[in-house]
Amino acid sequence: MFAVLNVIRKPFPKVFAMLGLIWLAACQPMSFDASGGSLKAGAPVKVALLLPRGSAIDGDNIISDALENAARLAVADLQGVEVDLRVYATAGEIPRAQTAAKQAVADGAQVILGPLRAEAANAAATAVAASGVNVLAFSNNTTISGGNLFLLGATFQNTANRLTDYAKQSGKDRILVVHDEEIGGQLGKAAITQAIARSGATLAGTVGYERSQQGVTSAVQQIRAAAEASRANAVFMTSTSDAALPFYAQMLPDVGISQPTTQFIGLSRWDIPAQTLELSGLQGGWFALPDPTKSTQFNSRFSEAYGQPPHPLAALAYDGVAAVGALAKSGKRDALSAASITQGAGFQGANGIFRFFADGTNERGLAIAQVQDKKAVIIDPAPRSFSGVGF
């Protein structure tokens, strides 16, 4: 029996709902093994896919189609494992996510992929916790992970760890954190400061700002003063391309903070949209991204199969099925237990290697890119394997 049976999940904090992203065939119901998601020799692995299809939120149906298509592509790629994939629509609603999860287990599901957003994922995992069935959700919100809920979404902590480790190794070890005061910026700040402490680098201070034109403008002199006082040699920014990042790329060099004396580092991807790479202030800056070779291969295969490029979140569904397939191939009855899911060697996914931790979070093999001549150039490739015992 899984340890999750002793876990009582806390109500989900509403303040974190915005962070849920940051990513059928009708069958006769069958009896479900009381031991949870245990596999039976020779029988297909029953996987439930919970999608926000039917949601009133703009774009959710497009995301749902992309996730389902990616999952089916992964099923087709599996060798030596048969997967019975069943899709359940939640309409993006928490009560329907709970109902869908319970129905999936009643239908014989041995593992659940999805839902998309954090609140729905938390509700679904809570609803089936007593059954021992694990949930691999598409969310990246670490406030909900743990117990029988594992995250597939790329987390702030994973990105912060990768970039901070590289900065420390490269001598950019006095890091000033610049973040907005909204919840996303606060969580980004927490991830970076934890990564700094973990890596042995030095936290050179933090500067928060109100997410407004006045707030960004006012923070520039604060950043300059903090960088000078702490002798910071790196500025780690949480902002995205559609927020304050372009302003700081322009204004920080104007007050004397620029490459290569002060290394700019981004928690978000600076190649999306590609126009961000053209900003003069970001030339020489670093950011992390999935293994480009693997990502290109997945994008090409998806486009060839479905006639259009995948949604950025589609790879998460592929990874979920790939992980289930790799685990089931071991032939072990408890292949979908928490202990098996968190095996150290991890899995090969659409965007490279990834693995789950016991707390429900994950690690993804990321590459380090530098902005050079308005292009993203890989200066430290993504790892191709993790150390650790696995299948």
FIVOPA-251298 format. One line per 3 residues: their letters; for each residue z, x negated, y of N, C-alpha, C. Coordinates in steps of 0.001 Angstrom, whole numbers. Layout:
BEGIN
a) Z X Y Z X Y Z X Y | ... .
END
This chain:
BEGIN
mfa) 0 -852 -1195 0 0 0 0 -880 1235 | -728 -466 2247 -842 -1280 3440 430 -1246 4275 | 668 -2353 4978 1831 -2431 5856 1780 -1392 6962 .
vln) 569 -894 7253 422 68 8339 1233 1333 8101 | 1594 1610 6872 2361 2824 6595 3706 2813 7297 | 4187 1644 7655 5462 1558 8357 5309 1481 9863 .
vir) 4064 1623 10328 3806 1493 11764 3764 2872 12401 | 4516 3059 13454 4427 4272 14252 3757 3892 15560 | 2559 4397 15792 1799 4016 16969 2332 4736 18198 .
kpf) 2471 4027 19292 2970 4598 20528 1873 5397 21223 | 2273 6399 22050 1259 7130 22811 454 6164 23663 | -835 6431 23798 -1719 5512 24521 -1516 5643 26023 .
pkv) -1302 4551 26758 -1114 4616 28198 -2404 5049 28885 | -2350 6114 29678 -3550 6627 30318 -4177 5609 31263 | -3364 4752 31831 -3876 3808 32807 -4904 2864 32209 .
fam) -4901 2706 30878 -5831 1779 30249 -7090 2462 29726 | -7250 3739 29983 -8379 4462 29401 -9718 3878 29818 | -9818 3392 31054 -11074 2860 31566 -11534 1621 30822 .
lgl) -10638 1009 30057 -10975 -254 29414 -11524 -77 28010 | -11756 1137 27591 -12220 1370 26229 -13548 703 25923 | -14415 570 26975 -15687 -114 26778 -15561 -1568 27071 .
iwl) -15532 -2396 27811 -15954 -3679 28513 -16387 -4482 28729 | -17932 -1120 24364 -18800 -1303 23883 -18143 -238 23533 | -24385 13506 9816 -25068 12530 8906 -25454 13144 7565 .
aac) -25685 11907 7041 -26105 12483 5757 -24979 13316 5163 | -25271 14582 4878 -24237 15461 4341 -23938 15095 2895 | -22658 14968 2581 -22259 14613 1215 -21141 15547 775 .
qpm) -21041 15751 -492 -19980 16588 -1020 -18646 15878 -902 | -17592 16563 -434 -16274 15941 -372 -15842 15469 -1751 | -15077 14383 -1785 -14599 13869 -3066 -13134 13520 -2946 .
sfd) -12486 13371 -4080 -11067 13043 -4059 -10870 11646 -3505 | -9764 11445 -2819 -9481 10160 -2184 -8323 9484 -2882 | -8499 8223 -3214 -7472 7452 -3906 -6236 7342 -3023 .
asg) -5082 7685 -3532 -3850 7708 -2735 -3451 6342 -2218 | -4026 5292 -2775 -3655 3956 -2325 -4391 3536 -1063 | -5137 4438 -454 -5849 4093 768 -7266 3665 469 .
gsl) -7797 2729 1278 -9201 2360 1163 -9517 1471 -7 | -8979 1728 -1162 -9236 901 -2341 -10643 1129 -2867 | -11286 63 -3298 -12642 162 -3811 -12643 369 -5325 .
kag) -13691 1003 -5802 -13843 1237 -7234 -15084 511 -7719 | -14952 -212 -8802 -16046 -1018 -9336 -17285 -161 -9576 | -18431 -625 -9067 -19683 59 -9299 -19969 1218 -8377 .
apv) -18993 1634 -7584 -19179 2769 -6679 -19554 2275 -5288 | -20360 3037 -4542 -20709 2618 -3184 -19475 2634 -2280 | -19500 1783 -1265 -18416 1756 -282 -18671 2876 716 .
kva) -17693 3721 892 -17845 4875 1778 -17329 4520 3174 | -18243 4475 4116 -17945 4055 5486 -18207 5215 6428 | -17213 5560 7236 -17362 6602 8252 -17661 5948 9591 .
lll) -18634 6490 10312 -19005 5992 11637 -18740 7085 12652 | -17737 6880 13502 -17351 7868 14508 -18007 7518 15845 | -18855 8430 16336 -19640 8196 17549 -19383 9297 18581 .
prg) -19551 8975 19868 -19316 9984 20919 -20515 10900 21137 | -21293 11142 20101 -22477 11996 20225 -22048 13404 20649 | -22788 13963 21602 -22437 15276 22124 -21517 15216 23325 .
sai) -21196 14006 23777 -20311 13824 24920 -20978 14274 26214 | -20155 14704 27161 -20658 15086 28482 -20829 13865 29376 | -20362 12717 28919 -20468 11487 29704 -21885 10955 29626 .
dgd) -22466 10680 30783 -23839 10205 30839 -24001 8913 30050 | -24974 8872 29191 -25276 7670 28428 -24645 7599 27059 | -23684 8457 26772 -22996 8371 25479 -23912 8671 24295 .
nii) -24858 9581 24477 -25769 9876 23372 -26698 8701 23102 | -27085 7997 24162 -27925 6809 23991 -27155 5723 23245 | -25895 5534 23651 -25043 4549 22978 -24847 4939 21513 .
sda) -24640 6220 21269 -24434 6692 19902 -25641 6390 19023 | -26831 6668 19543 -28042 6393 18776 -28169 4900 18474 | -27859 4072 19477 -27972 2622 19300 -26978 2115 18261 .
len) -25759 2621 18305 -24738 2212 17347 -25127 2635 15927 | -25607 3859 15787 -26001 4318 14450 -27182 3508 13920 | -28162 3262 14786 -29322 2490 14352 -28927 1076 13919 .
aar) -28022 460 14683 -27573 -894 14334 -26806 -884 13018 | -25982 147 12816 -25228 249 11562 -26173 391 10374 | -27210 1193 10528 -28160 1387 9430 -28980 119 9187 .
lav) -29248 -634 10243 -29939 -1904 10076 -29077 -2863 9257 | -27780 -2852 9534 -26860 -3707 8780 -26780 -3276 7319 | -26751 -1973 7078 -26720 -1476 5696 -27944 -1978 4936 .
adl) -29104 -1935 5592 -30344 -2385 4950 -30327 -3887 4665 | -29574 -4627 5472 -29516 -6080 5306 -28552 -6525 4211 | -27659 -5639 3793 -26668 -6030 2796 -27329 -6298 1454 .
qgv) -26831 -7299 787 -27351 -7639 -536 -26203 -7603 -1544 | -26409 -6869 -2610 -25404 -6781 -3653 -24290 -5798 -3366 | -24415 -5031 -2280 -23400 -4034 -1927 -24093 -2756 -1496 .
evd) -23649 -1644 -2026 -24189 -353 -1622 -23194 341 -705 | -23687 821 435 -22828 1484 1414 -23290 2920 1608 | -22347 3837 1517 -22594 5245 1812 -22082 5476 3236 .
lrv) -23003 5485 4209 -22642 5614 5617 -22715 7072 6051 | -21619 7568 6596 -21579 8955 7050 -21174 8965 8525 | -21917 9709 9328 -21693 9740 10775 -20987 11018 11177 .
yat) -19981 10862 12045 -19191 11988 12553 -19232 11970 14076 | -19611 13085 14679 -19686 13184 16136 -18333 13598 16709 | -17881 12894 17734 -16591 13202 18367 -16742 13810 19755 .
age) -17966 13808 20294 -18228 14286 21658 -17406 13514 22695 | -16882 12351 22294 -16092 11544 23212 -14742 12142 23534 | -14293 13095 22727 -13032 13790 22988 -11954 13325 22011 .
ipr) -10752 13134 22533 -9649 12621 21722 -9305 13557 20550 | -9119 14864 20781 -8801 15751 19644 -9890 15736 18576 | -11144 15673 18993 -12234 15664 18013 -12296 14341 17264 .
aqt) -11879 13277 17936 -11814 11980 17247 -10754 12027 16150 | -9613 12628 16442 -8566 12788 15437 -9058 13625 14257 | -9691 14746 14581 -10198 15636 13540 -11257 14944 12696 .
aak) -12160 14217 13361 -13225 13522 12640 -12663 12463 11707 | -11657 11735 12173 -11053 10695 11330 -10403 11312 10093 | -9678 12410 10293 -9042 13080 9162 -10089 13616 8191 .
qav) -11171 14188 8732 -12217 14727 7875 -12897 13611 7093 | -13093 12475 7765 -13731 11339 7100 -12909 10884 5898 | -11610 10798 6076 -10730 10399 4972 -10761 11453 3868 .
adg) -10750 12729 4264 -10827 13795 3266 -12147 13730 2492 | -13197 13253 3152 -14505 13117 2506 -14611 11860 1652 | -13554 11053 1664 -13547 9867 820 -13766 8550 1532 .
aqv) -13781 8550 2859 -14012 7309 3600 -12965 6264 3240 | -13424 5047 3029 -12525 3936 2695 -12282 3019 3892 | -13075 3185 4934 -12893 2469 6186 -13624 3260 7264 .
ilg) -13138 3166 8496 -13739 3882 9620 -14226 2879 10659 | -15467 3064 11131 -15999 2292 12253 -16040 3195 13475 | -15547 2689 14630 -15434 3509 15821 -14013 4052 15897 .
plr) -13744 4944 16856 -14635 5443 17904 -14964 4389 18971 | -15602 4856 20037 -16081 3957 21073 -14984 3545 22045 | -14282 4515 22614 -13317 4224 23674 -11894 4146 23133 .
aea) -11067 3491 23939 -9724 3130 23492 -8844 4326 23141 | -8793 5331 23992 -7903 6465 23720 -8300 7173 22431 | -9600 7372 22248 -10080 8042 21041 -9819 7186 19807 .
ana) -10002 5878 19943 -9757 4975 18814 -8290 4989 18419 | -7420 4951 19410 -5988 4992 19146 -5602 6278 18425 | -6179 7402 18898 -5880 8697 18293 -6384 8771 16857 .
aat) -7585 8263 16620 -8163 8298 15279 -7345 7453 14313 | -6947 6253 14757 -6166 5373 13881 -4810 5982 13560 | -4198 6609 14546 -2908 7267 14320 -3041 8398 13313 .
ava) -4140 9140 13422 -4337 10309 12570 -4455 9945 11092 | -4972 8736 10800 -5191 8368 9395 -4278 7229 8939 | -3300 6865 9754 -2434 5727 9418 -1744 5915 8070 .
asg) -1285 7117 7802 -544 7357 6559 -1416 7217 5317 | -2737 7302 5482 -3640 7195 4333 -3909 5750 3948 | -3581 4819 4826 -3856 3415 4571 -5268 3000 4900 .
vnv) -6068 3891 5478 -7444 3561 5838 -7455 2821 7170 | -8155 1699 7200 -8236 902 8420 -9391 1346 9304 | -9212 1148 10607 -10179 1559 11619 -10659 322 12363 .
laf) -11970 96 12371 -12577 -988 13142 -13237 -345 14351 | -12543 -349 15475 -13001 369 16661 -13917 -490 17514 | -14767 159 18305 -15700 -551 19167 -15076 -953 20502 .
snn) -13837 -585 20726 -13144 -916 21968 -12793 -2401 22026 | -12527 -2886 23248 -12032 -4255 23432 -10641 -4252 24055 | -9993 -3092 24067 -8715 -2915 24748 -7555 -3327 23847 .
tti) -6987 -4479 24109 -5946 -5033 23242 -4621 -4291 23332 | -4485 -3353 24271 -3245 -2584 24346 -3112 -1583 23197 | -4207 -1335 22464 -4138 -353 21372 -4189 -1001 19994 .
sgg) -4457 -2282 19915 -4680 -2912 18613 -3381 -3088 17834 | -3529 -3192 16531 -2383 -3402 15652 -2262 -2301 14629 | -1450 -2541 13613 -1317 -1563 12543 -2615 -1466 11773 .
nlf) -3167 -265 11699 -4438 -72 10980 -5638 -76 11915 | -5440 -506 13179 -6524 -500 14162 -6932 -1918 14554 | -8188 -2245 14276 -8751 -3555 14594 -9882 -3373 15607 .
llg) -10008 -4314 16520 -10998 -4221 17586 -12241 -5034 17250 | -13406 -4433 17457 -14674 -5143 17327 -15157 -5664 18672 | -14741 -5026 19758 -15205 -5413 21081 -14715 -6793 21500 .
atf) -15555 -7491 22262 -15199 -8825 22763 -14066 -8700 23782 | -12995 -9455 23587 -11809 -9326 24425 -11767 -10362 25540 | -11052 -10023 26603 -10816 -10973 27689 -10152 -12240 27153 .
qnt) -9187 -12060 26238 -8428 -13215 25766 -9321 -14208 25036 | -10219 -13697 24223 -11139 -14556 23488 -11983 -15397 24455 | -12547 -14727 25472 -13382 -15421 26450 -12565 -16417 27261 .
anr) -11379 -15995 27682 -10521 -16878 28475 -10113 -18110 27678 | -9769 -17935 26421 -9387 -19068 25573 -10520 -20078 25444 | -11714 -19560 25177 -12863 -20453 24982 -13154 -21275 26237 .
ltd) -13186 -20607 27372 -13522 -21288 28621 -12418 -22236 29070 | -11173 -21825 28888 -10064 -22668 29315 -9956 -23917 28444 | -10156 -23757 27158 -10151 -24929 26269 -11230 -25926 26693 .
yak) -12413 -25410 26994 -13506 -26293 27394 -13203 -26963 28736 | -12624 -26207 29654 -12267 -26774 30955 -11247 -27896 30803 | -10245 -27674 29975 -9217 -28689 29741 -9838 -29955 29160 .
qsg) -10707 -29790 28179 -11353 -30934 27540 -12276 -31679 28507 | -12777 -30969 29516 -13721 -31553 30461 -13043 -32100 31719 | -11703 -32076 31731 -10980 -32618 32873 -10800 -31655 34031 .
kdr) -11234 -30419 33875 -11019 -29391 34896 -9777 -28600 34492 | -8620 -29244 34682 -7385 -28746 34070 -6348 -28221 35055 | -6707 -28089 36324 -5828 -27454 37309 -6564 -26210 37811 .
ilv) -6212 -25087 37208 -7037 -23888 37329 -6383 -22827 38212 | -7093 -22421 39250 -6668 -21345 40140 -7343 -20055 39688 | -6575 -18997 39507 -7102 -17717 39023 -7292 -16766 40200 .
vhd) -8492 -16209 40324 -8817 -15253 41383 -9167 -13928 40720 | -8450 -12875 41099 -8598 -11584 40409 -8404 -10430 41378 | -9032 -9300 41070 -8752 -8116 41877 -7483 -7445 41364 .
eei) -6941 -6547 42171 -5638 -5962 41853 -5730 -4710 40997 | -6925 -4282 40620 -7053 -3130 39736 -6740 -3544 38306 | -6666 -2555 37409 -6162 -2838 36073 -7022 -3846 35323 .
ggq) -8361 -3769 35504 -9222 -4727 34833 -8954 -6147 35294 | -8781 -6310 36604 -8487 -7635 37139 -7128 -8141 36706 | -6161 -7243 36621 -4827 -7635 36186 -4827 -8093 34736 .
lgk) -5553 -7380 33885 -5624 -7779 32483 -6409 -9077 32326 | -7446 -9240 33152 -8188 -10490 33129 -7311 -11657 33543 | -6526 -11454 34595 -5584 -12488 35050 -4607 -12847 33947 .
aai) -4055 -11837 33272 -3089 -12092 32199 -3718 -12907 31080 | -4957 -12578 30734 -5641 -13308 29664 -5859 -14768 30053 | -6262 -15001 31292 -6538 -16373 31734 -5253 -17184 31814 .
tqa) -4197 -16604 32361 -2947 -17359 32483 -2374 -17683 31105 | -2520 -16767 30154 -2072 -17050 28791 -2919 -18163 28170 | -4219 -18135 28447 -5104 -19160 27911 -4779 -20535 28501 .
iar) -4432 -20564 29773 -4064 -21824 30422 -2821 -22410 29765 | -1816 -21570 29569 -583 -22044 28932 -851 -22525 27512 | -1692 -21808 26804 -2026 -22150 25417 -2753 -23486 25332 .
sga) -3627 -23760 26288 -4476 -24949 26224 -3778 -26214 26715 | -2673 -26041 27432 -2003 -27192 28006 -2520 -27567 29385 | -3427 -26756 29932 -3894 -26964 31295 -2800 -26512 32271 .
tla) -3054 -26669 33553 -2072 -26318 34571 -2538 -25112 35372 | -1671 -24120 35497 -1967 -22975 36344 -1730 -23388 37789 | -2790 -23483 38565 -2690 -23936 39951 -2400 -22803 40913 .
gtv) -2171 -21617 40382 -1841 -20465 41218 -2737 -19289 40921 | -2405 -18149 41496 -3210 -16944 41366 -3393 -16316 42741 | -4545 -15773 42988 -4823 -15059 44233 -5416 -13708 43877 .
gye) -4707 -12655 44256 -5201 -11312 44024 -5811 -10754 45294 | -6694 -9791 45148 -7331 -9202 46330 -7634 -7733 46068 | -7649 -6982 47137 -8019 -5577 47055 -9526 -5485 46846 .
rsq) -9938 -4592 46000 -11362 -4484 45676 -12093 -3701 46761 | -12286 -4363 47882 -13003 -3802 49019 -13598 -4965 49796 | -14525 -4653 50703 -15138 -5724 51485 -14102 -6471 52296 .
qgv) -13172 -5734 52894 -12122 -6365 53680 -11196 -7185 52793 | -10879 -6643 51624 -9990 -7358 50711 -10594 -8662 50227 | -11877 -8644 49912 -12562 -9849 49448 -12640 -10873 50573 .
tsa) -13008 -10415 51767 -13132 -11322 52905 -11799 -11962 53256 | -10744 -11167 53230 -9417 -11686 53574 -8921 -12701 52559 | -9346 -12556 51316 -8855 -13443 50258 -9471 -14836 50308 .
vqq) -10603 -14983 50984 -11302 -16271 50984 -10416 -17385 51529 | -9780 -17150 52662 -8906 -18178 53242 -7663 -18402 52376 | -7193 -17359 51717 -6060 -17521 50804 -6442 -18403 49622 .
ira) -7648 -18201 49122 -8122 -19017 48000 -8254 -20473 48430 | -8814 -20679 49609 -8961 -22049 50116 -7607 -22720 50245 | -6645 -22016 50849 -5316 -22592 51052 -4628 -22887 49722 .
aae) -4743 -21947 48778 -4105 -22134 47472 -4740 -23294 46715 | -6052 -23416 46805 -6754 -24499 46104 -6367 -25860 46675 | -6257 -25943 47984 -5889 -27207 48617 -4443 -27572 48321 .
asr) -3545 -26591 48407 -2120 -26857 48200 -1819 -27281 46765 | -2540 -26726 45824 -2270 -27001 44404 -3181 -28081 43825 | -4107 -28570 44643 -5092 -29553 44193 -5882 -29027 42984 .
ana) -6233 -27761 43068 -7003 -27144 41983 -8372 -27790 41858 | -8799 -28029 40632 -10155 -28541 40414 -11039 -27529 39687 | -10526 -26296 39544 -11310 -25209 38951 -10829 -23877 39504 .
vfm) -11758 -22968 39713 -11441 -21605 40131 -12009 -20659 39079 | -11132 -19909 38430 -11511 -18994 37350 -11488 -17577 37928 | -12650 -16935 37995 -12784 -15624 38621 -12996 -14521 37588 .
tst) -12303 -13410 37777 -12454 -12283 36861 -13576 -11347 37272 | -14051 -11443 38483 -14996 -10474 39027 -16336 -10488 38304 | -16998 -9348 38339 -18310 -9193 37717 -19421 -9256 38763 .
sda) -20641 -9304 38266 -21805 -9437 39144 -21987 -8245 40068 | -21505 -7070 39660 -21666 -5883 40493 -20456 -5619 41375 | -19581 -6605 41489 -18389 -6449 42335 -18303 -7614 43328 .
alp) -17205 -8367 43293 -16968 -9384 44319 -17637 -10725 44048 | -18113 -10954 42833 -18638 -12268 42482 -19708 -12790 43452 | -20717 -11996 43810 -21735 -12518 44742 -21153 -12916 46097 .
fya) -20141 -12198 46559 -19520 -12526 47842 -18800 -13870 47766 | -18038 -14079 46701 -17327 -15350 46558 -18296 -16509 46347 | -19405 -16237 45653 -20409 -17286 45446 -20972 -17767 46770 .
qml) -21011 -16881 47745 -21525 -17245 49064 -20433 -17797 49978 | -19260 -17147 49980 -18250 -17464 50989 -17361 -18651 50640 | -17069 -18885 49355 -16201 -20006 49007 -16822 -21360 49366 .
pdv) -18110 -21573 49086 -18711 -22835 49524 -18670 -23003 51042 | -18736 -21901 51782 -18699 -21963 53244 -17372 -22488 53778 | -16288 -22351 52974 -14979 -22851 53425 -14594 -24133 52684 .
gis) -15576 -24742 52017 -15335 -26053 51413 -14977 -26065 49948 | -15032 -24909 49288 -14741 -24861 47845 -16066 -24693 47116 | -16507 -25754 46464 -17821 -25701 45823 -17914 -26715 44699 .
qpt) -18976 -26583 43908 -19269 -27517 42842 -19721 -28849 43470 | -19528 -29986 42805 -18832 -30140 41518 -17349 -30453 41675 | -16872 -30581 42935 -15457 -30898 43146 -14561 -29828 42536 .
tqf) -14931 -28587 42758 -14182 -27461 42209 -15088 -26694 41260 | -14725 -26665 39993 -15537 -26005 38979 -15349 -24499 39037 | -16434 -23743 39201 -16368 -22289 39148 -16519 -21844 37693 .
igl) -15656 -20916 37274 -15664 -20390 35908 -15606 -18868 35991 | -16370 -18181 35157 -16394 -16719 35197 -15940 -16080 33906 | -15097 -15069 34008 -14649 -14327 32830 -15738 -13376 32335 .
srw) -16607 -12942 33244 -17705 -12059 32867 -18977 -12877 32638 | -19974 -12237 32075 -21264 -12906 31859 -22049 -12925 33161 | -22490 -14096 33560 -23235 -14261 34801 -24739 -14123 34604 .
dip) -25178 -13936 33373 -26608 -13753 33126 -26994 -12288 33032 | -26050 -11392 33311 -26320 -9959 33298 -25814 -9356 34617 | -26717 -8930 35516 -28171 -9068 35420 -28600 -10503 35694 .
aqt) -29821 -10825 35312 -30318 -12189 35424 -30363 -12681 36869 | -30449 -11756 37839 -30513 -12150 39248 -29259 -12892 39693 | -28153 -12681 38986 -26907 -13363 39343 -27084 -14877 39244 .
lel) -27903 -15318 38328 -28123 -16748 38129 -28807 -17404 39330 | -29366 -16601 40222 -30063 -17128 41386 -29118 -17444 42544 | -27868 -17023 42455 -26917 -17257 43541 -26649 -18755 43677 .
sgl) -26865 -19276 44874 -26728 -20726 45074 -25309 -21215 44819 | -24312 -20405 45163 -22922 -20824 44993 -22477 -20921 43556 | -23228 -20309 42631 -22857 -20340 41215 -23556 -21449 40447 .
qgg) -24455 -22178 41099 -25142 -23261 40407 -24112 -24300 39949 | -24147 -24634 38661 -23163 -25532 38076 -21974 -24820 37474 | -21858 -23502 37704 -20724 -22742 37173 -20825 -22489 35681 .
wfa) -19688 -22160 35068 -19612 -21930 33628 -19265 -20475 33319 | -19799 -19982 32234 -19388 -18699 31670 -19652 -18748 30173 | -19127 -17782 29448 -19272 -17748 27988 -20208 -16616 27581 .
lpd) -20879 -16800 26470 -21761 -15767 25939 -21890 -15934 24428 | -22317 -14870 23731 -22473 -14972 22275 -23543 -15979 21901 | -23538 -16379 20654 -24510 -17333 20130 -25934 -16858 20459 .
ptk) -26639 -17557 21355 -27966 -17089 21789 -28983 -16975 20659 | -28925 -17887 19701 -29867 -17846 18591 -29674 -16576 17767 | -28427 -16296 17422 -28130 -15094 16636 -28467 -13827 17426 .
stq) -28117 -13810 18703 -28372 -12633 19534 -29870 -12353 19637 | -30647 -13400 19827 -32096 -13237 19928 -32676 -12691 18635 | -32201 -13188 17512 -32678 -12708 16215 -32355 -11229 16032 .
fns) -31129 -10839 16381 -30740 -9433 16237 -31571 -8551 17166 | -31726 -8969 18419 -32486 -8170 19377 -33921 -7973 18909 | -34507 -9016 18353 -35887 -8927 17868 -35997 -7976 16685 .
rfs) -35063 -8073 15746 -35112 -7219 14562 -34882 -5757 14941 | -33945 -5521 15848 -33669 -4158 16280 -34895 -3578 16983 | -35491 -4344 17883 -36664 -3875 18624 -37823 -3580 17692 .
eay) -38005 -4430 16690 -39082 -4225 15727 -38855 -2961 14900 | -37589 -2716 14555 -37270 -1559 13707 -37319 -245 14479 | -36898 -259 15751 -36730 994 16478 -37584 1120 17735 .
gqp) -38393 100 18029 -39326 212 19140 -38725 55 20519 | -37505 -403 20594 -36858 -633 21889 -35706 -1603 21701 | -35347 -2341 22764 -34245 -3303 22626 -32919 -2593 22414 .
php) -31965 -3247 21776 -30667 -2601 21511 -29816 -2472 22763 | -29002 -1457 22788 -27968 -1351 23822 -27007 -2523 23633 | -26412 -3061 24703 -25492 -4200 24557 -24357 -3989 23561 .
laa) -23978 -2725 23321 -22881 -2456 22399 -23345 -2273 20953 | -24646 -2199 20740 -25155 -1893 19402 -24711 -2913 18364 | -24642 -4171 18760 -24286 -5227 17814 -22910 -5014 17196 .
lay) -22034 -4289 17879 -20689 -4057 17346 -20745 -3250 16050 | -21628 -2267 16005 -21758 -1466 14785 -22353 -2294 13655 | -23319 -3133 13986 -23881 -4035 12967 -22779 -4913 12402 .
dgv) -21952 -5458 13284 -20877 -6351 12838 -19871 -5631 11951 | -19554 -4387 12304 -18608 -3641 11489 -19104 -3463 10068 | -20359 -3078 9915 -20932 -2896 8580 -21040 -4238 7855 .
aav) -21423 -5281 8602 -21546 -6605 7990 -20209 -7078 7428 | -19133 -6843 8180 -17803 -7244 7717 -17408 -6462 6470 | -17632 -5156 6485 -17304 -4324 5322 -18104 -4783 4104 .
gal) -19390 -5058 4306 -20221 -5502 3202 -19747 -6827 2617 | -19389 -7769 3492 -18916 -9072 3015 -17616 -8932 2235 | -16741 -8066 2711 -15463 -7855 2024 -15674 -7180 669 .
aks) -16526 -6157 659 -16761 -5419 -586 -17425 -6298 -1635 | -18219 -7244 -1197 -18940 -8110 -2133 -17986 -8973 -2951 | -16752 -9128 -2463 -15768 -9916 -3208 -15408 -9262 -4536 .
gkr) -15630 -7945 -4625 -15325 -7229 -5858 -13864 -6879 -6024 | -13051 -7176 -5018 -11623 -6894 -5127 -11320 -5443 -4772 | -10390 -4878 -5491 -10005 -3492 -5238 -9437 -3326 -3835 .
dal) -8701 -4340 -3382 -8076 -4257 -2062 -8899 -4974 -998 | -10213 -5020 -1166 -11076 -5778 -253 -11048 -5255 1176 | -10652 -4000 1357 -10604 -3431 2705 -9183 -3319 3243 .
saa) -8266 -4033 2630 -6882 -4059 3121 -6806 -4899 4384 | -5715 -4765 5113 -5521 -5551 6335 -5520 -7045 6023 | -4934 -7421 4892 -4876 -8834 4517 -6274 -9392 4283 .
sit) -7155 -8596 3695 -8522 -9044 3457 -9335 -9070 4748 | -9154 -8043 5573 -9890 -7964 6835 -9582 -9165 7723 | -8360 -9669 7651 -7953 -10784 8506 -8093 -12145 7828 .
qga) -8889 -12236 6756 -9109 -13532 6099 -9700 -14519 7110 | -9231 -15750 7038 -9473 -16714 8099 -10899 -17139 8338 | -11744 -17108 7319 -13110 -17603 7474 -13976 -16688 8316 .
gfq) -13570 -15428 8448 -14309 -14500 9277 -15624 -14049 8671 | -16524 -13586 9549 -17767 -12954 9109 -18928 -13403 9994 | -20127 -13253 9446 -21342 -13505 10210 -21847 -12184 10764 .
gan) -22003 -12125 12083 -22431 -10888 12720 -23716 -11035 13499 | -24079 -9993 14210 -25318 -9980 14977 -25328 -11029 16074 | -24149 -11309 16647 -24050 -12271 17748 -23342 -13556 17349 .
gif) -23247 -13818 16052 -22575 -15019 15597 -21329 -14688 14800 | -20476 -15689 14613 -19291 -15503 13781 -18196 -14747 14525 | -17369 -14044 13765 -16212 -13353 14334 -15178 -13170 13240 .
rff) -13934 -12989 13650 -12866 -12718 12689 -11787 -11900 13363 | -10982 -11242 12532 -9894 -10399 13020 -8558 -11098 12810 | -7613 -10792 13696 -6257 -11299 13560 -5318 -10170 13136 .
adg) -4131 -10550 12679 -3173 -9569 12168 -2734 -8574 13236 | -2815 -8953 14506 -2423 -8037 15579 -3547 -7090 15973 | -4661 -7133 15236 -5768 -6222 15494 -6792 -6742 16487 .
tne) -6524 -7868 17121 -7495 -8450 18047 -8502 -9283 17257 | -9405 -9925 17970 -10428 -10685 17267 -10757 -11986 17984 | -11483 -12825 17306 -12049 -14035 17893 -13525 -14063 17561 .
rgl) -14328 -14335 18579 -15766 -14449 18387 -16212 -15852 18774 | -17151 -16386 18002 -17664 -17710 18310 -18575 -17656 19525 | -18118 -18189 20645 -18856 -18107 21905 -19423 -19458 22315 .
aia) -20542 -19414 22990 -21141 -20613 23573 -20725 -20709 25028 | -20734 -21931 25575 -20483 -22145 26992 -21824 -22404 27665 | -22120 -21629 28700 -23355 -21800 29458 -23034 -22295 30862 .
qvq) -23934 -23074 31407 -23831 -23529 32791 -25072 -23046 33542 | -24862 -22634 34778 -25983 -22214 35614 -26667 -23462 36152 | -27894 -23675 35740 -28677 -24833 36169 -30065 -24367 36595 .
dkk) -30415 -24660 37842 -31738 -24281 38351 -32026 -22809 38109 | -31015 -21987 38367 -31127 -20531 38268 -31367 -20043 36838 | -30946 -20855 35867 -31049 -20472 34468 -29710 -20730 33769 .
avi) -29459 -20009 32691 -28272 -20237 31870 -28615 -21255 30802 | -27982 -22415 30867 -28251 -23504 29927 -27007 -23733 29077 | -27154 -23717 27769 -26020 -23922 26866 -25589 -25390 26922 .
idp) -24332 -25609 27304 -23809 -26977 27356 -22801 -27239 26234 | -22336 -26179 25570 -21473 -26334 24405 -21783 -25169 23468 | -22433 -25432 22336 -22903 -24341 21477 -21776 -23556 20819 .
apr) -22107 -22359 20428 -21145 -21528 19704 -20883 -22131 18338 | -19650 -22095 17855 -19363 -22589 16504 -20074 -21731 15468 | -20409 -22320 14355 -21094 -21601 13281 -20147 -21211 12155 .
sfs) -18899 -21668 12216 -17934 -21287 11184 -16527 -21469 11733 | -15596 -20762 11127 -14178 -20916 11432 -13509 -21698 10304 | -12477 -22414 10641 -11680 -23020 9585 -10775 -21946 9021 .
gvg) -10505 -22001 7746 -9623 -21003 7145 -10173 -20543 5813 | -9313 -19982 5024 -9698 -19531 3696 -10350 -18153 3798 | -11448 -17957 3108 -12103 -16654 3118 -12864 -16443 1822 .
f) -13718 -15446 1837 -14482 -15110 634 -15718 -15991 554 .
END
